[in-house]
Amino acid sequence: MGILYLVPTPVGNMEDMTLRAIRILKEADLVLCEDTRTSGILLKHFEIKNHLMAHHKFNEHGTTAGIVGRLKAGETIALISDAGTPGISDPGFYLAREAAAHGITVQTLPGPTAFVPALVSSGLPCDRFCFEGFLPQKKGRKTHLESLADECRTMIFYESPYRVVKTLEQFAEVFGPDRHVSCCREISKLHEESVRGTLAEVIAHFKETEPRGEFVIVVAGKERLKSSDKKKRTDKNE
């Protein structure tokens, strides 16, 4: 049996690539990637001469069986995405599941992912959080947001610059305009920036300043009532 490696790649700064990731990509029998052109630039930067094969959300159901066959035959295969950790809002889950189901060793290297630095630098509680990724663009979007109205954990969303203001306005409708939020863009790149404040304040900011770059939006969870507040409310009701 071979090994399937899920290898994180930089979300911005090339210096975020780990030495182990470079070694694995050099030693693997095959490197799977979303876009051979994008990953070709990465491999060239680190002087990695290896064969790339496209494996993305549009073909993964068709290519996985063959990849699993190669792994069962003893090959070592590495999977990368265009940026970040495979499986986090990127292809990776399906292949990892199928490989594991066939008894193949699946190892994921620690490394870059966009939401962790955005969460930790947000100033919002990060002891408990839920990762929501990209919201549905149309069908089920409102229902999904409403299901999070009472979520007490810090919530993390991915969003494109073209929908940031609309998404923040929808958050304000569901969570209230005073809910605190941190919008982090261009993580690990030259123009990295975090805009923090209430939803109303951050909406106003991005209506004046055009959003640019990919965003991670970190939203505070609903405040839990303290036990003393609960008692006061109960006494009042009585």
Secondary structure, DSSP 4 states (H G I P E B T S, - for coil): --EEEE--B-SS-GGG--HHHHHHHHH-SEEEES-HHHHHHHHHHTT----EEE--TTTHHHHHHHHHHHHHTT-EEEE--SSB-TTSSSTTHHHHHHHHHTT-EEEE-----SHHHHHHTSSS--SSEEEEEEPPSSTTHHHHHHHTTT--SEEEEEE-TTTHHHHHHHHHHHH-TTSEEEEEESTTSTT-EEEEEEHHHHHHHHHHS---S-EEEEEPPPPPPPHHHHHHHHHHH-
